[in-house]
């Protein structure tokens, strides 16, 4: 995974550097830039414009590069453009060449009235039958160009319905070596883009074979491969392999015709959508157009057809945008990334259409936009993979937790239930062998008691095992603490008071908070203590504390319970299991739990929970006005004096400190 990410990052860096760093010496090598709005244009088959004495002032001016079809759409015939330029002595001493942009459809170029090139052929020796859309490089004979003023005339002939002229730049005179190098450089940049497309296609194609259920990987790799083939069929370096313009044009238009279908298919797989009703009909219609091209092998006809066909690409992108917005409403992951990529792709397609028709003189962004689309969708697909991997990991963790819980349950069952079951077995054997009916009833009663204790222990074992395998609280809720805690503390079970700001809020698992409070109140060993009181306070940070104070007249009972709670759990007992449950709940709640002995007879337990108090009052609030009445458990009259004494002590409590009564005075 790291290698793949590093490769993508490295290639992206190289691409950005190659696109943003201009080659050294490019501007210095340009002798004359011929681009501008000072070209004279003539819509007339007459060749008088080649005459050195021709009156240039009679011509209308136009901008070159440009689409002359937009100036006069009804005219069909030769279009002439002419311009004068200056050559210095230093420039004249170099071997110069004329570099033109993409020309539609055919051209003848004259310098000072002499033909120097025709249809991509120097001096018109072997002119190509078809060469529209290709850049031109024509060497200029040294004896032909003059120091000082020179003239250039270009004759354009076009049977194309939408284009006629020099559609794109550059249009300039520079050294022949630099012109060739510039052409190769542009081809290399396009090949770098193709390399990116192929790399991404191969990456997802390999991943598809590892995960056959990920259909979007296959459709994405096919989409990248189709666009790679489309770009390769347009690159100038293709003629080094096979010098056949018609063959490459057929391949180019063939991949272009099936590209929209592959694009729609990927979006459907990415968002897990069904095919629309006539989707296959759309595909077959594109293949039918390709068959028509094969039957009519005329690149001019192909170009004219594609000139109208490419308008529907805007509807294809619009359909993709519509689907993506529908997924945005459903909060589907990856929809935002896809809409960003689509916006840039839509902009690039609009720009390309305007450039091809000569309405916009700019550099094409089609390759860059598609690369951005592929990279962004690669990011979205990898996010989906990581989310899927995370879900699988969570499922594995849950299975692991279940397996761990099962092992813990068996361990606790063996430790806690084996002995009672053996005891029950002995009792049942005694029952079968018994003769006296009175003893049989006693034995049955003991067996029923053992069974009841086992049921209680089993519930605690399952709960403890469940809590131990949990790593964090599954659900958290935010609620007002005071109103919540009043409903939590069992009625008539414990004496308590609340000294917490009424607007304090707690954000935690309310079920577990309720469970730990109830379990502390109902903890069986605490029932042995004559007094069990609870005060709920708030510290300076706003956190709340449950402070239990238990009293027993026999210090040995207090010490024995304290030691039992802090000792290791090598040997289990029902009370130890219940206490372990309390400790596990405290762990999950992120609570701090502290207990200690005070004056030998008092056992203090402090449970601290995070809470949020109002900013204007972070200090604990002392009870004022009408404090909530303390719920007092009804005890025998012999213990009534202790309760009254403890109530007086609570009224004198400070923030944290607890003042204990002088028991010696009470004994007197």
Secondary structure by P-SEA (a helix, b strand, c coil): caaaaaaaaaaaaaaaaaaaccccccccccccccccccbbbbccccccccccccccccbbbbbccccccccccccccbbbbbbcccccccccccbbbbbbccccccbbbbcccccccccccccccccccccccbbbbbbbbcccccccbbbbbbbbbbcccccccccccccccccaaaaaaaaaaaaaaaaaaaaaaaaaaaaaaaaaaacccaaaaaaaaaaaaaaaaaaaaaccccccccccaaaaaaaaaaaaaaaaaaaaaaaaaaaccccccaaaaaaaaaaaaaaaaaacccaaaaaaaaaccccaaaaaaaaaaaaaaaaaaacccaaaaaaaaaaaaaaaaaaaaaaaacccccccaaaaaaaaaaaaaaaaaaaaaaaaaaaaaaaaaaaaaaaaaaaaaaaaaaaccaaaaaaaaaaaaaaaacccaaaaaaaaaaaaaaaaaaaaaaaaaaaaaaaaacccccbbbbcccaaaaaaccccccccccccccccccccccaaaaaaaaaaaaaccccccccbbbbbbbccccccccbbbbbbbccaaaaaaaaaaaacccccccaaaaaaaaaaaaaaaacbbbbbbbccccbbbbbbbbbbcccccccccccccccccccccccccccaaaaaaaaaaaaaaccccbbbbcccccccc
